[in-house]
């Protein structure tokens, strides 16, 4: 039976979505793109149901989540429903939620012993000096807890600027983090693309002139890069600890070794495929099809065991 793959994506025209559809079809899969906002869910004991555009969803073997930040709640609810219905996925709903919340992600990975820039969080305006003291001397990076693509990330070059930015974020009732600035990274970071238990490609991103953020959406430039064993190990360990079978793990090179900057649960394919020349979409599909094979084997063993039970 041909594997039946679903992609959770709001925009079928996106490069990443198109590449995954192409890779699935090349491997003989039946593939369908589902807009999470057109999914309706029925939740009842033993009777989980999903309807798409008002119609029952046909049997799906695996789902690849491409859930944007703006629909995190609804998208992960749909993904969780599909998991409860026995659909395989490389990244669970809970893993995506952990990665999207930067503070939660940092807490989980720091507890795992993964090094990262010193990070502070607090909600009370009276604690602004405490946050600055916890992180150490300026410069500081102040960032939104759930920002994406470099949005809501500000470099404060002295303590006065840090206080000003923190007060501005508080005035917007925003949840934010204060972080140590890693000057020796010199406006570059490493995007490590993890699929399963390996880094399948990596690129170095360099910030545009006058900026310190290396995001490609902010004008950054990407180039192929070789990672050392420690960098690969950190990237894979971070993705696996969060439960992400597909992840973009961003690292900084520092004097004390690789530092984890961020983990992206729906990393874009365009920049990394262009920089590396590697068929990343194909690697993702191969990983997902491996999950489908394992699920089918378990189901087959379960049926065999059931048929072997003596009947009265």
N, C-alpha and C positions, 0 to 999 in steps of 0.2 A: 504493500500500500504506500502510495506517495505521501511523504511527510506533509502535514498541513501546518503552515507557519503563519502567525499573525504578527503584525507590527503595530504597536500602539504609537501613533503619530498623528498630529493635527494637520500636517501639510505633506501631501504626497509628492509635491514638487521639490522638497528639500533635497540637497545633494545626498546627505546621509541616508535618507529614506529610499531614494532611487537606487543607490548603490546596493543596499541590503535587499531590495526587491530583485534587482538584477542577479545578485549572487544566489539568492534562493531559487530563482528560476533556472539558472545554470546548473543547479544541483538536482533538478527534477522535482522541486517542491511545489506544492500549491501554496500561494502566498496571498495574503489579504491585508491591506492597510486599514486599521480601525481608528477612527477619531474617538478618543476617550470621552469627549463631551457628548457623543451620540449613543453612549452605552447606558442602558437602564438595568439596575440590579435588583434581583429578588433575594432577600436574605431570610432563610428559615431553616430550622434543624433538618438536615438531610435533604434540603431542597434548594440549593444554590442555583440561581439561574441568571443568565445574561442575555439581554436582547439588544440587538444593534439596529438602529433606525427602525425600531418597533418590531423587528422580527427575531425569532430565536436564532442564536448564533450556532452554526454547524460545528461539529466536533473539531477541536483545534489540538494539535500535539504540543506546540510550543509557541511562546510569545516572546518577542524581543521588545522591551520597553524603550521608547524614545520620548520620554515625558519631559516637556518643557517646565521651567520653574513656575510659570504663571498658572499651570494647572496641576501642581504637585498633589494637592489634596485629592482631586477627582481622579487624576491619573493613577495614583497609587491605590485608591479604592478599587478601581477597575482591575488593576493588576492583582491585588490581593484576592478579589473574587475569582479570578481565573486560576490562581494558585489553589484555592479551596475546591475548585472544580477539577483539579488534577492536571492542569496544564503546566508543562515544564517551562522554566524561565532561567536565563543565566543570572539574573539579578532580581532578588525578591523586593517586594514593596517595602519591607522594613529596612533592607539594605539601602535603598534609594533615599528613604527618609533620614537615615543616619548620615548619609553623605551630604544631603542638602543642608542640614543644620551644621554649620561650621563648628560651633562650640561643641556640640555633641560628638561630631567626628573627631575633633582634636582630643576631647576627653577620652574617647575609646582608644585612639591610637597612642596617646601618651601613656595610658595605662598598660599598653602592650609593649612599652619601651621604645617606641619609634620617636626619634628626635624631631623637633619642629621649633619654629621661632617661639620664644617665650610669649605667652598669650594671657591677657587678663580680661575679665568680664565683671561688670557690676552695674546695678540699675539706679542706685541712689545718687543724686547730684552731689551730695556731701562726700562721696567716695571718689570723685575725680582725681584728687591728689594721690589717693591710695592706688588707683589703677596705674598711674604714671610711675609710682614708686615700685610697684610690683614688676613692671616690665623692665625698668632701668632707664638709663639716660637716653635722651632723644638722639637721633630721629626716631619717630614712631610711625607705624602704619595703623591707621584707624579704618576699619572696614565693616560694612553691613554684614550681619550674621548670615543672611541668605541672599547676598548679592551674587551676580553672575557676569561673566565676560568682562571683569574688571570694573563694573559699575559699582559705585558706592565705596571705592577704595581711595583713601587720601593719604599722602605722605606729609607728615608734620615734622618740620626740620628742627624745631626747638620746643621746649616745654610749654611756652606761651601759645604756640600754634597748636600743640596737642590739646591744651585746655579749650581753646577756641573751637576746634573741630568737634571735640567731645560734647561741648555745650550745644553746638549746632545740631548734632545728631540727636541729643536728648530733646531738643526743642521740636524735633520731628517725630518724637515718640518711637524712634527706631531702635532696634536691637543691634548692638554693634560689639566689636572686639577691638582691643588695643594690643598691638603686636610689636615685638622687637623688629627693627629694620636690619636686614642683612646686607650691609653696604658692599661686601666683597663680591656679591652676586652680579653687581654692575649692570642691573637692568635686564638680566637674563634669567630664564628658568628652563627646566627640562620637562617636557610633556612625555610621559612614559605611557604607552598604550598597552594595557594589560588585557589579555584574553585567556581565561582559564588560569593556568599556573605559570604563565610566562609573559615577559614583555615582548610583544611581537614587532614593535617599532618604537622609535623614540626620535624626538626632534628638540633642538634648542630654539627657544623663542627669544628674540631680542627686542626690547622696547623701542618705540619710535623716538626720534630726537626730542628732548625736552620732557619725556615721560619716563616713569619708572616701572610702569605696568607692561608686561611682555605679551599681553593678550593679542592675538591676531586681529580680533575685532577692534582693537584700539590702534591699529596701524603697525603692530609688531611684525617682525620678519622671522621666518622659520627656516631652519637648515637642518639637514641630517646630522645626527650626533651619535657617537658611540658611548655607551654607558659602561661603567665598571661594575664589578660583581656586587659591590655594596649597594650601588644605586638600584640595580635590578632587584636585589633582594628586598630592599625597602619598599619598592613599588608593588611587588607581588604580595608581600606580607600585608601591606595596608589594604589592598583590594580584597584579599581573602579574609582578613579580620572583619571587614565591614560586610562581607557576604556578596561582593560584586564579582560576577563572572566576566563582565566587560567594564572597564574603567579607564579613565584618563587620570593618571596620578601625576601631579605637578610637584617637582622637587626643586630646591635651591642648592647650589654648590656653595659650601661654606668652609671656613677653616676647621670646623669640628666635624666635617663630613656632610653627607646628604641630609637635608632638612625637608620634611614634608610640608608643603605649602597648602595643598588642596587636593580633594579627590572628586572627580566629576563622574557622575553615574550615567550620563548620556553624552559622552564625548563626541564631538564632530569628527567626521572622517575626511573631509576635504583637505584640510591643511596637512594632516599626517600622511595621507596617501600621496599628496603632491610632493612632500618633502622626502619621503622614504621610497616611493615607487613600489610599495608593497600593497598587495590586495588585502587590505584590512577587513573589508566587508566579507570577503571569502573566508578569512580566518574566523570571523565571528560566526558565520553560518556553519562552518565545520564544527565549531565548539557546540553550537546549539543542536546540531544533528546528533552529536555524540550524546547529549542529554536525552534526546528522544529515544535513541537506541537503548540506553540504560533503563528508561521508564518502561519501554515495551518489554524488555527482558524481565523486569520485576513483575509486570502484569502477567506475562506468560508463566512465570514460576508460580505466581499466586493461583492462576487457573489450574495449573497442573496439580498443585497441592490440594486444591478444593476437590478436583475430580478423583483424587486418590483416597478421599475420606469414604469409608464404608457407609453405604446407605441402609437404613433400617427397612 
